[in-house]
Amino acid sequence: MGFLSTTFTKAALILLIALTIIGSLGLYFYIRVPNMSIECGQSRLYSHSLHIGPYI
C-alpha cells in the first residue's frame, strides 16, 4: 500500500509540475504574442487570427 501511495504522489507531483510549466508557458505566449503582433502590424495580426473561414 505504501508503494502505491508513493507512486501516486510522484505521478501527481509530476502532473502538477507539468501543468504549472504548461500554464506559465501559455501565459507567457499570451502576453508576448499580442505585443509582437502589434509591432509587426495590425493587418498581419488580423490575417493570422482568422484561420477558419474565408479571408475577407
N, C-alpha and C positions, 0 to 999 in steps of 0.2 A: 504493500500500500504506500509505503514511503517513497519507493522508486517512482511509482505512478504520479504521485503528487509533485515530486521534484521535476519530472519531465514535463508535466503540465504547466508548472510555474515557469520553467525555462521557455517553453513554447509561447506562453502568454507574454513573457518579457520580450522575447524576440519579436512577436507580433506588435506589441506596444511600441517598441523602438522603431520598427519598420513603418508603422503608421505615423509616428511622430516625424520621421525623416521625410516621408511622402507628403505629409501635411505642410511641413516647413518649406519643402521644395515647391509645392503648389502655391503657397502663399508668396514665396519669392518671385516666381514667374508671374503670378497675378499682379504683383506690384511692379515688376520690371517691364513686362511686355507692353502695357499701355504707354508708359513713358517713352520707350524706344519707338513705338509706332507713331507717337505724336512728333518725335524728332524726324522720322522718315517722311511723314506727311499723312494727312488725314485720308487722302484718296486711296493710298495703299492699304491703310487700316480698314477702310470700308470694303475694298475688294477682297481682302484676306478674310474678313469676318463672315462674308457671305459665301460659304461653300455649298450650301443647299439652295436649290432653285436656280433659275436663270439669272444671268448677270444683266443689270439694268444699264 
